[in-house]
């Protein structure tokens, strides 16, 4: 009996060691990939500020705002992921600050996608009025409105959070890992978050889809540049994909909670990391891939800076 018990203990210890080793390996790979994507986003942001033509064009001003929000969101998400992976708990104030910054940048992305989709719609459907409607000043106002609206949501969440009787707690140390779910301390906050998320993504989806349909209808007109309409149509379609991936990231925790009842812990870790990379990290670098590869103005400059940073031979000279 003693030998059987010892054997079972050894098997359990070996499984725990293998699970820990795999978790460390997966976290390391995820961190390396995230660092590469952050580097690409950083070079893209630098590219958009390297030339006056980018700073004086409304389309690239909106793109910079989207990339900035996505980059900050990616960094915050991975920081929270690493904190949870290291089994470290935070205090409520620290977790609250990190979580609210993540909420702020997470809201900015879909709202900026909406503004960029409207800009493409105006460019194709009203090309003669595009220069008068989509000005640098109007783009700046749109960016301010996006951040103000997102900040209003954060302010509302903070007010709901302050309703919780923290003074009755023994200390402010959290018992769970820091996440958005951990900050829903009452049912009101949870209901508000669900209602706001549904409103935000349904509204964004309707606007982007309507812009896509409008561009498709305009493409059949004899007065519309077919190449421009085709490019705008593809861009709007990619925006819809990006919005869909971002939307799925908001329901990631409930999906993982449901899976935890039917799969083993190590399988859940694998699924978690896969979902995390596909639906939390990948959408945040999609803008760099969409515009860095497809935009003929950005691509040569982006490749020049990437090659220079990585000390690779530059195939085509940029002047």
C-alpha positions as semicolon CSV with decimal commas, in nm:
position;residue;x (nm);y (nm);z (nm)
1;X;0,000;0,000;0,000
2;X;0,286;0,233;0,087
3;X;0,460;0,162;-0,244
4;X;0,137;0,225;-0,438
5;X;0,087;0,556;-0,256
6;X;0,447;0,660;-0,324
7;X;0,411;0,566;-0,691
8;X;0,092;0,772;-0,721
9;X;0,269;1,068;-0,557
10;X;0,559;1,041;-0,802
11;X;0,319;1,030;-1,101
12;X;0,132;1,335;-0,971
13;X;0,456;1,528;-0,913
14;X;0,578;1,438;-1,261
15;X;0,252;1,555;-1,418
16;X;0,271;1,883;-1,224
17;X;0,631;1,934;-1,337
18;X;0,538;1,864;-1,700
19;X;0,241;2,100;-1,672
20;X;0,463;2,374;-1,525
21;X;0,729;2,322;-1,791
22;X;0,474;2,342;-2,070
23;X;0,312;2,650;-1,918
24;X;0,649;2,827;-1,894
25;X;0,734;2,731;-2,253
26;X;0,399;2,851;-2,389
27;X;0,423;3,177;-2,193
28;X;0,775;3,234;-2,326
29;X;0,667;3,178;-2,685
30;X;0,365;3,404;-2,638
31;X;0,587;3,676;-2,490
32;X;0,838;3,654;-2,775
33;X;0,562;3,680;-3,034
34;X;0,403;3,970;-2,849
35;X;0,740;4,152;-2,836
36;X;0,783;4,106;-3,213
37;X;0,433;4,246;-3,279
38;X;0,493;4,536;-3,039
39;X;0,816;4,611;-3,225
40;X;0,634;4,616;-3,561
41;X;0,361;4,841;-3,421
42;X;0,625;5,069;-3,271
43;X;0,808;5,103;-3,603
44;X;0,474;5,168;-3,773
45;X;0,393;5,446;-3,524
46;X;0,737;5,598;-3,581
47;X;0,683;5,575;-3,958
48;X;0,356;5,768;-3,932
49;X;0,538;6,048;-3,750
50;X;0,849;6,047;-3,970
51;X;0,705;6,243;-4,263
52;X;0,500;6,563;-4,270
53;X;0,273;6,410;-4,536
54;X;0,147;6,156;-4,284
55;X;0,095;6,414;-4,009
56;X;-0,104;6,639;-4,247
57;X;-0,333;6,367;-4,385
58;X;-0,653;6,289;-4,197
59;X;-0,650;5,920;-4,291
60;X;-0,306;5,867;-4,140
61;X;-0,395;6,070;-3,830
62;X;-0,682;5,829;-3,766
63;X;-0,454;5,532;-3,837
64;X;-0,197;5,661;-3,586
65;X;-0,470;5,690;-3,323
66;X;-0,586;5,332;-3,390
67;X;-0,232;5,194;-3,380
68;X;-0,148;5,382;-3,061
69;X;-0,456;5,246;-2,882
70;X;-0,393;4,894;-3,011
71;X;-0,027;4,902;-2,905
72;X;-0,106;5,021;-2,553
73;X;-0,386;4,764;-2,529
74;X;-0,155;4,485;-2,644
75;X;0,112;4,581;-2,389
76;X;-0,142;4,603;-2,103
77;X;-0,308;4,273;-2,197
78;X;0,023;4,093;-2,201
79;X;0,131;4,252;-1,873
80;X;-0,190;4,129;-1,706
81;X;-0,143;3,790;-1,871
82;X;0,211;3,756;-1,734
83;X;0,100;3,865;-1,387
84;X;-0,169;3,594;-1,391
85;X;0,073;3,335;-1,535
86;X;0,315;3,406;-1,249
87;X;0,029;3,349;-1,001
88;X;0,069;3,701;-0,864
89;X;-0,224;3,886;-0,710
90;X;-0,245;4,265;-0,699
91;X;-0,424;4,514;-0,479
92;X;-0,759;4,650;-0,594
93;X;-0,626;5,003;-0,668
94;X;-0,336;4,876;-0,884
95;X;-0,555;4,628;-1,067
96;X;-0,822;4,895;-1,111
97;X;-0,579;5,139;-1,275
98;X;-0,440;4,875;-1,513
99;X;-0,787;4,747;-1,593
100;X;-0,935;5,092;-1,660
101;X;-0,645;5,180;-1,894
102;X;-0,710;4,854;-2,079
103;X;-1,083;4,934;-2,100
104;X;-1,008;5,283;-2,230
105;X;-0,783;5,169;-2,513
106;X;-1,010;4,873;-2,588
107;X;-1,300;5,114;-2,650
108;X;-1,093;5,351;-2,862
109;X;-1,014;5,082;-3,123
110;X;-1,368;5,001;-3,249
111;X;-1,471;5,367;-3,235
112;X;-1,168;5,465;-3,444
113;X;-1,250;5,185;-3,690
114;X;-1,596;5,343;-3,726
115;X;-1,448;5,685;-3,807
116;X;-1,199;5,533;-4,053
117;X;-1,479;5,340;-4,225
118;X;-1,683;5,659;-4,262
119;X;-1,375;5,829;-4,407
120;X;-1,343;5,555;-4,672
121;X;-1,716;5,579;-4,745
122;X;-1,693;5,955;-4,806
123;X;-1,378;5,910;-5,018
124;X;-1,555;5,669;-5,255
125;X;-1,913;5,794;-5,253
126;X;-1,844;6,169;-5,231
127;X;-1,496;6,214;-5,381
128;X;-1,552;6,580;-5,476
129;X;-1,652;6,672;-5,119
130;X;-1,397;6,448;-4,946
131;X;-1,132;6,718;-4,910
132;X;-1,384;6,960;-4,758
133;X;-1,540;6,708;-4,517
134;X;-1,240;6,500;-4,409
135;X;-0,995;6,771;-4,303
136;X;-0,706;6,749;-4,060
137;X;-0,904;6,961;-3,813
138;X;-1,210;6,736;-3,837
139;X;-0,991;6,428;-3,796
140;X;-0,843;6,580;-3,480
141;X;-1,192;6,656;-3,347
142;X;-1,301;6,298;-3,423
143;X;-1,001;6,162;-3,229
144;X;-1,086;6,383;-2,929
145;X;-1,452;6,272;-2,940
146;X;-1,346;5,906;-2,951
147;X;-1,121;5,943;-2,646
148;X;-1,382;6,152;-2,461
149;X;-1,657;5,894;-2,522
150;X;-1,427;5,611;-2,412
151;X;-1,323;5,808;-2,103
152;X;-1,690;5,856;-2,014
153;X;-1,732;5,479;-2,005
154;X;-1,426;5,444;-1,780
155;X;-1,558;5,718;-1,550
156;X;-1,893;5,537;-1,524
157;X;-1,720;5,208;-1,439
158;X;-1,511;5,381;-1,170
159;X;-1,827;5,526;-1,012
160;X;-1,989;5,182;-1,012
161;X;-1,672;5,035;-0,863
162;X;-1,671;5,290;-0,579
163;X;-2,014;5,166;-0,471
164;X;-1,847;4,851;-0,337
165;X;-1,786;4,868;0,044
166;X;-1,406;4,838;0,040
167;X;-1,390;4,964;0,400
168;X;-1,539;4,636;0,521
169;X;-1,253;4,433;0,371
170;X;-0,962;4,328;0,593
171;X;-0,719;4,461;0,330
172;X;-0,718;4,564;-0,034
173;X;-0,522;4,259;-0,152
174;X;-0,715;4,069;-0,420
175;X;-0,783;3,699;-0,376
176;X;-0,811;3,642;-0,751
177;X;-0,586;3,733;-1,042
178;X;-0,634;4,079;-1,189
179;X;-0,878;4,078;-1,481
180;X;-1,186;4,262;-1,601
181;X;-1,410;3,996;-1,445
182;X;-1,238;4,036;-1,109
183;X;-1,333;4,406;-1,109
184;X;-1,705;4,333;-1,147
185;X;-1,767;4,344;-0,773
186;X;-2,146;4,359;-0,800
187;X;-2,419;4,267;-1,046
188;X;-2,477;4,630;-1,152
189;X;-2,122;4,661;-1,290
190;X;-2,158;4,330;-1,471
191;X;-2,491;4,428;-1,630
192;X;-2,358;4,769;-1,729
193;X;-2,051;4,615;-1,895
194;X;-2,265;4,370;-2,095
195;X;-2,505;4,644;-2,207
196;X;-2,225;4,884;-2,305
197;X;-2,029;4,615;-2,492
198;X;-2,338;4,511;-2,689
199;X;-2,420;4,874;-2,772
200;X;-2,064;4,954;-2,877
201;X;-2,005;4,655;-3,103
202;X;-2,354;4,645;-3,255
203;X;-2,331;5,017;-3,337
204;X;-1,979;4,979;-3,481
205;X;-2,084;4,673;-3,681
206;X;-2,386;4,850;-3,827
207;X;-2,183;5,158;-3,930
208;X;-1,899;4,956;-4,089
209;X;-2,142;4,721;-4,265
210;X;-2,346;5,015;-4,394
211;X;-2,028;5,180;-4,522
212;X;-1,930;4,854;-4,692
213;X;-2,271;4,825;-4,862
214;X;-2,258;5,192;-4,964
215;X;-1,915;5,145;-5,122
216;X;-2,037;4,832;-5,307
217;X;-2,334;5,024;-5,449
218;X;-2,113;5,318;-5,546
219;X;-1,867;5,082;-5,717
220;X;-2,134;5,000;-5,977
221;X;-2,167;5,364;-6,071
222;X;-1,995;5,481;-6,388
223;X;-1,870;5,791;-6,204
224;X;-1,673;5,597;-5,943
225;X;-1,310;5,492;-5,975
226;X;-1,332;5,113;-5,977
227;X;-0,981;5,058;-5,836
228;X;-1,042;5,300;-5,549
229;X;-1,378;5,141;-5,470
230;X;-1,226;4,791;-5,474
231;X;-0,949;4,897;-5,235
232;X;-1,196;5,068;-5,000
233;X;-1,422;4,762;-5,009
234;X;-1,135;4,533;-4,910
235;X;-1,029;4,770;-4,631
236;X;-1,382;4,783;-4,488
237;X;-1,407;4,405;-4,504
238;X;-1,082;4,375;-4,308
239;X;-1,220;4,626;-4,056
240;X;-1,522;4,401;-4,006
241;X;-1,291;4,103;-3,946
242;X;-1,087;4,309;-3,700
243;X;-1,403;4,419;-3,518
244;X;-1,527;4,059;-3,500
245;X;-1,199;3,934;-3,352
246;X;-1,198;4,215;-3,097
247;X;-1,560;4,138;-3,004
248;X;-1,475;3,774;-2,939
249;X;-1,197;3,881;-2,702
250;X;-1,462;4,041;-2,478
251;X;-1,639;3,707;-2,427
252;X;-1,317;3,507;-2,388
253;X;-1,341;3,469;-2,009
254;X;-1,696;3,320;-2,008
255;X;-1,591;3,074;-2,280
256;X;-1,287;2,964;-2,078
257;X;-1,500;2,933;-1,765
258;X;-1,738;2,701;-1,950
259;X;-1,448;2,497;-2,090
260;X;-1,291;2,458;-1,745
261;X;-1,573;2,222;-1,646
262;X;-1,512;1,975;-1,929
263;X;-1,135;1,977;-1,995
264;X;-0,823;1,921;-1,786
265;X;-0,620;2,211;-1,649
266;X;-0,328;2,172;-1,893
267;X;-0,568;2,157;-2,191
268;X;-0,738;2,470;-2,059
269;X;-0,399;2,646;-2,044
270;X;-0,329;2,552;-2,407
271;X;-0,671;2,670;-2,521
272;X;-0,634;2,990;-2,318
273;X;-0,301;3,079;-2,480
274;X;-0,434;2,994;-2,828
275;X;-0,743;3,212;-2,779
276;X;-0,532;3,484;-2,620
277;X;-0,297;3,506;-2,921
278;X;-0,577;3,479;-3,182
279;X;-0,837;3,711;-3,032
280;X;-0,647;3,944;-2,796
281;X;-0,305;3,996;-2,956
282;X;-0,353;3,933;-3,330
283;X;-0,634;4,192;-3,380
284;X;-0,408;4,455;-3,222
285;X;-0,143;4,416;-3,492
286;X;-0,387;4,369;-3,780
287;X;-0,387;4,742;-3,860
288;X;-0,010;4,736;-3,912
289;X;-0,047;4,439;-4,147
290;X;-0,342;4,593;-4,334
291;X;-0,186;4,933;-4,394
292;X;0,182;4,845;-4,372
293;X;0,152;4,590;-4,652
294;X;-0,135;4,728;-4,863
295;X;-0,073;5,105;-4,850
296;X;0,166;5,204;-5,128
297;X;0,270;5,522;-4,947
298;X;0,350;5,361;-4,611
299;X;0,501;5,032;-4,729
300;X;0,838;5,153;-4,868
301;X;0,902;5,380;-4,568
302;X;0,798;5,111;-4,321
303;X;1,024;4,853;-4,485
304;X;1,310;5,103;-4,484
305;X;1,282;5,163;-4,108
306;X;1,229;4,793;-4,032
307;X;1,539;4,697;-4,229
308;X;1,741;4,973;-4,065
309;X;1,632;4,869;-3,713
310;X;1,705;4,503;-3,783
311;X;2,028;4,595;-3,967
312;X;1,918;4,410;-4,281
313;X;2,027;4,502;-4,634
314;X;1,784;4,746;-4,791
315;X;1,683;4,612;-5,130
316;X;1,521;4,925;-5,269
317;X;1,664;5,264;-5,185
318;X;1,425;5,511;-5,034
319;X;1,480;5,881;-5,095
